[in-house]
């Protein structure tokens, strides 16, 4: 596959890039700071740009891409529309170049689906980020794209296990955490096997 990754320099983005290259795919990493990429490889291309700038995203997009991966995150916990703005730019560029497949990493909690005290605390602490992820997901749902939304529980830096639980409704019962490596594993399998089209998947170990 030929894949472009937005947010490739973050924790999950870097994990995905490594795993995708190891699996034999060609990856284009769209980043503002190339030095934050942890991988160099003949199958890795680097596209310098800012996802907040529509022109940068359109220039980076190509009809040759089989899938778009968004591992973009918010900058801080304050009120923001950055995630929904970047998603708008990505969707516009995909439409321009007739690219259909996108996997978007959001967060558990965007649907207020985390139960109990954990859900209450996460909802209060991350309310602004979750609200903007929700806006971005609504944009995906309203589009004609073949989207999959990934909603991981608390992210850790633990090793990849490929042993995690997933659900199309809520979050896995009792789940609290999942490693970035395992989230990347799920995204890669979902992209490679064309799974969970127009579904939102909760993940936890």
ABEGO torsion letter per residue (X at the ends): XBBBBBGAABAAAAAAAAAAAAAGBBBBBBBABAAABABBBAABBBBBEBAABAAAAAAABBAABABBBBABBBBEABBBAAAAAAAAAAAAAAAAAGBABBBBBBBBGAAGABBEAAAAAAAAAAAAAAAAAAAAAAAAAABABBBBBBBBBBBBABBBAGBBBBBABEBBBGBABBBAAAAAAAAAAAAAAGBGBGBBBBBBX
